[in-house]
Amino acid sequence: MKGAFTGADPNGRMGKFELANKGVIFLDEIGDMPLYLQVKLLRVLQERKIIRIGFNQVIPIDVRIIAATNKDLREMIEKKQFREDLYYRLNVIPLKIAPLRERREDIRDLVLYFAGRYADRFGKKLSSVTEDALECMCRYPWYGNVRELENSVEFMVNMMEEDGILDRRTLPDHLLKTSGGAPARAEEARPGEEICRLKELEEREIEKALRIFGDDTEGKKQAAKALGISLATLYRKLG
């Protein structure tokens, strides 16, 4: 019997914790981890040992863990949604990062950083981000924090024309309305300019990502990463 499941490696498969041995592993959105996985994580933290899937040998590990969440874990503990013992195992050196709306001085730098990243990713030339667009983004409350900001900048780069300028015409409508701005008037639109439905744009970008990375499981993982969404979200959008 080679392994515990079809296609299993007789020596087991190396997982994330083993790959991070003697280093650091980052556990994002720890508050979304289901209880049954919390038990497994707690065991790893307590025993500092793991067993590969399909393998019997116990492997000692030495890993430093950084965990992050935007949820109130103490409140989740009271609701029996998060294990108290795991909380104290993770909460050794707590760091609280203020929401983006409370550190607006970071918004401009983040916009420019993400704009450059997505311009490179999509093979577009970025010339500038207008002051007007930056001011609108600085006024927006960003309840979704940096992830929402990144998503908005990705949208803007997709909407950017050949001149490489990110201006208020490329801003998402909800951002314009909430930040007190107003979309460009019809008479200000460029000749021959057409509005593309967001769903159509989304479908086109997903199809392009799958063409680039492939339609198999690994390709979908890379496509989801390039699109800035989770693999589960990608599968949901593919229907």
C-alpha positions as CSV (number, residue, x, y, z in Angstrom):
1,M,0.0,0.0,0.0
2,K,1.8,3.1,-1.2
3,G,-0.2,5.8,0.6
4,A,-3.4,6.8,2.3
5,F,-5.0,7.9,-0.9
6,T,-4.8,7.6,-4.7
7,G,-1.6,9.1,-6.0
8,A,-0.1,9.4,-2.5
9,D,3.7,9.7,-2.2
10,P,5.0,6.7,-0.1
11,N,7.2,9.2,1.7
12,G,4.4,11.7,2.2
13,R,4.1,15.2,0.9
14,M,6.0,18.1,2.4
15,G,3.5,20.6,3.8
16,K,3.7,24.3,4.6
17,F,5.0,23.9,8.2
18,E,7.8,21.6,7.1
19,L,8.7,24.0,4.3
20,A,8.9,26.7,6.9
21,N,11.1,24.7,9.2
22,K,13.8,26.9,10.8
23,G,12.0,29.9,9.4
24,V,8.7,31.8,9.7
25,I,5.2,30.9,8.5
26,F,2.4,33.6,8.1
27,L,-1.1,32.5,8.9
28,D,-3.5,35.1,7.5
29,E,-7.2,35.4,8.5
30,I,-6.6,33.1,11.5
31,G,-10.1,34.1,12.8
32,D,-11.7,32.3,9.8
33,M,-10.0,28.9,10.6
34,P,-12.7,26.3,11.5
35,L,-12.6,24.7,14.9
36,Y,-11.4,21.3,13.8
37,L,-8.4,22.9,12.1
38,Q,-7.7,25.0,15.2
39,V,-7.3,21.7,17.2
40,K,-4.7,20.5,14.7
41,L,-2.8,23.8,14.7
42,L,-2.8,23.8,18.5
43,R,-1.3,20.3,18.5
44,V,1.5,21.4,16.2
45,L,2.3,24.5,18.3
46,Q,2.3,22.4,21.5
47,E,4.3,19.4,20.3
48,R,6.4,21.1,17.6
49,K,6.0,18.0,15.5
50,I,4.1,17.1,12.3
51,I,3.3,14.0,10.3
52,R,3.2,14.2,6.5
53,I,-0.1,13.1,4.8
54,G,0.3,9.5,3.8
55,F,3.4,9.0,6.0
56,N,3.9,7.6,9.5
57,Q,7.1,9.2,10.6
58,V,7.0,12.1,13.1
59,I,9.0,15.1,12.0
60,P,10.2,17.7,14.6
61,I,9.9,21.3,13.4
62,D,11.1,24.7,14.6
63,V,8.9,27.4,13.2
64,R,8.1,31.0,14.2
65,I,4.5,31.9,13.6
66,I,3.0,35.2,12.6
67,A,-0.9,35.2,12.6
68,A,-3.2,37.9,11.5
69,T,-6.9,38.6,11.7
70,N,-9.4,41.5,11.4
71,K,-11.8,39.9,13.9
72,D,-12.2,40.2,17.6
73,L,-10.8,36.9,18.8
74,R,-11.9,37.5,22.4
75,E,-15.5,38.0,21.3
76,M,-15.2,34.8,19.2
77,I,-13.9,32.9,22.2
78,E,-17.0,33.9,24.2
79,K,-19.2,32.7,21.3
80,K,-17.2,29.4,21.2
81,Q,-16.0,30.2,17.7
82,F,-12.3,30.3,18.6
83,R,-10.3,28.2,21.0
84,E,-9.1,30.1,24.0
85,D,-6.0,27.9,24.4
86,L,-5.0,28.5,20.8
87,Y,-5.5,32.3,21.3
88,Y,-3.0,32.3,24.2
89,R,-0.6,30.3,22.2
90,L,-0.7,32.8,19.3
91,N,-1.1,36.0,21.3
92,V,2.5,36.1,22.7
93,I,3.6,39.5,21.2
94,P,0.4,41.2,20.0
95,L,0.6,44.0,17.4
96,K,-2.4,46.1,16.6
97,I,-2.4,47.9,13.2
98,A,-4.8,50.8,12.9
99,P,-7.3,50.6,10.1
100,L,-6.4,52.4,6.9
101,R,-8.9,55.2,7.5
102,E,-7.0,56.1,10.6
103,R,-3.7,56.3,8.8
104,R,-4.5,58.2,5.6
105,E,-0.9,59.3,5.3
106,D,-0.2,55.8,4.0
107,I,-2.9,55.8,1.2
108,R,-0.8,57.7,-1.4
109,D,2.2,55.5,-1.1
110,L,0.0,52.4,-1.2
111,V,-1.8,53.6,-4.3
112,L,1.4,54.2,-6.2
113,Y,2.9,50.9,-5.1
114,F,-0.2,48.8,-6.2
115,A,-0.5,50.8,-9.4
116,G,3.1,50.0,-10.3
117,R,2.6,46.3,-9.4
118,Y,-0.6,45.8,-11.5
119,A,0.7,47.8,-14.4
120,D,3.7,45.5,-14.6
121,R,1.4,42.4,-14.1
122,F,-0.9,43.4,-16.9
123,G,1.8,44.6,-19.2
124,K,0.7,48.3,-19.2
125,K,2.7,51.4,-19.0
126,L,1.9,53.6,-16.0
127,S,2.5,57.3,-16.6
128,S,1.0,59.0,-13.5
129,V,-1.8,59.1,-10.9
130,T,-3.5,62.4,-10.9
131,E,-3.8,64.5,-7.8
132,D,-7.5,64.6,-8.1
133,A,-7.8,60.8,-8.1
134,L,-5.4,60.6,-5.1
135,E,-7.5,63.1,-3.1
136,C,-10.7,61.1,-3.8
137,M,-9.0,58.0,-2.6
138,C,-7.7,59.7,0.5
139,R,-11.2,60.9,1.4
140,Y,-12.7,57.4,1.1
141,P,-13.2,55.5,4.4
142,W,-11.7,52.1,3.2
143,Y,-13.7,49.9,5.5
144,G,-12.1,46.9,3.7
145,N,-8.7,48.3,4.5
146,V,-5.6,47.6,2.4
147,R,-7.3,44.7,0.5
148,E,-10.1,47.0,-0.7
149,L,-7.6,49.6,-1.7
150,E,-5.6,47.1,-3.7
151,N,-8.7,45.8,-5.4
152,S,-9.7,49.3,-6.3
153,V,-6.3,50.1,-7.8
154,E,-6.3,46.8,-9.7
155,F,-9.7,47.9,-11.2
156,M,-8.3,51.3,-12.1
157,V,-5.3,49.8,-13.9
158,N,-7.7,47.6,-15.9
159,M,-9.7,50.7,-16.8
160,M,-6.5,52.7,-17.6
161,E,-6.2,53.7,-21.3
162,E,-3.1,53.9,-23.5
163,D,-2.0,57.2,-22.0
164,G,-1.1,55.4,-18.8
165,I,-2.9,57.9,-16.6
166,L,-5.0,56.9,-13.5
167,D,-7.5,59.7,-13.0
168,R,-11.0,60.1,-11.6
169,R,-12.5,58.5,-14.7
170,T,-10.8,55.2,-13.8
171,L,-12.1,55.3,-10.2
172,P,-14.9,52.8,-9.2
173,D,-18.2,54.6,-9.0
174,H,-18.9,53.7,-5.4
175,L,-15.6,55.3,-4.4
176,L,-16.5,58.5,-6.2
177,K,-19.9,58.7,-4.6
178,T,-18.7,57.9,-1.1
179,S,-15.7,60.3,-1.2
180,G,-17.9,63.1,-2.4
181,G,-16.7,63.1,-6.0
182,A,-18.7,62.8,-9.2
183,P,-18.0,60.7,-12.2
184,A,-16.8,62.4,-15.4
185,R,-19.7,63.9,-17.4
186,A,-20.7,62.4,-20.7
187,E,-19.4,65.4,-22.6
188,E,-16.0,64.9,-21.0
189,A,-15.7,61.3,-22.2
190,R,-13.2,60.6,-24.9
191,P,-14.4,60.1,-28.5
192,G,-15.4,56.4,-29.1
193,E,-15.2,55.6,-25.5
194,E,-17.4,52.7,-24.4
195,I,-18.5,51.5,-21.0
196,C,-17.9,47.9,-20.3
197,R,-20.1,46.0,-17.9
198,L,-18.1,45.0,-14.8
199,K,-19.3,41.4,-15.1
200,E,-18.1,41.2,-18.7
201,L,-14.8,42.8,-17.7
202,E,-14.4,40.3,-14.8
203,E,-15.2,37.3,-17.0
204,R,-12.7,38.5,-19.6
205,E,-9.9,38.9,-17.0
206,I,-10.6,35.4,-15.6
207,E,-10.5,33.9,-19.1
208,K,-7.3,35.7,-19.8
209,A,-5.7,34.5,-16.5
210,L,-6.7,30.9,-17.3
211,R,-5.2,31.1,-20.8
212,I,-2.0,32.4,-19.3
213,F,-1.6,30.0,-16.4
214,G,-3.7,27.0,-17.6
215,D,-7.0,25.4,-16.7
216,D,-5.6,22.7,-14.3
217,T,-5.7,22.9,-10.5
218,E,-2.2,24.5,-10.3
219,G,-3.0,26.9,-13.1
220,K,-6.2,28.0,-11.3
221,K,-4.2,28.6,-8.1
222,Q,-1.8,30.9,-10.0
223,A,-4.7,32.6,-11.8
224,A,-6.5,33.3,-8.6
225,K,-3.3,34.8,-7.1
226,A,-2.8,37.0,-10.2
227,L,-6.4,38.1,-10.0
228,G,-6.1,39.0,-6.4
229,I,-8.8,36.6,-5.2
230,S,-8.9,33.3,-3.4
231,L,-9.1,30.0,-5.2
232,A,-12.5,29.4,-3.7
233,T,-13.8,32.7,-5.1
234,L,-12.4,31.8,-8.5
235,Y,-14.2,28.4,-8.5
236,R,-17.4,30.2,-7.4
237,K,-17.1,32.7,-10.2
238,L,-16.5,29.9,-12.8
239,G,-19.8,28.4,-11.6
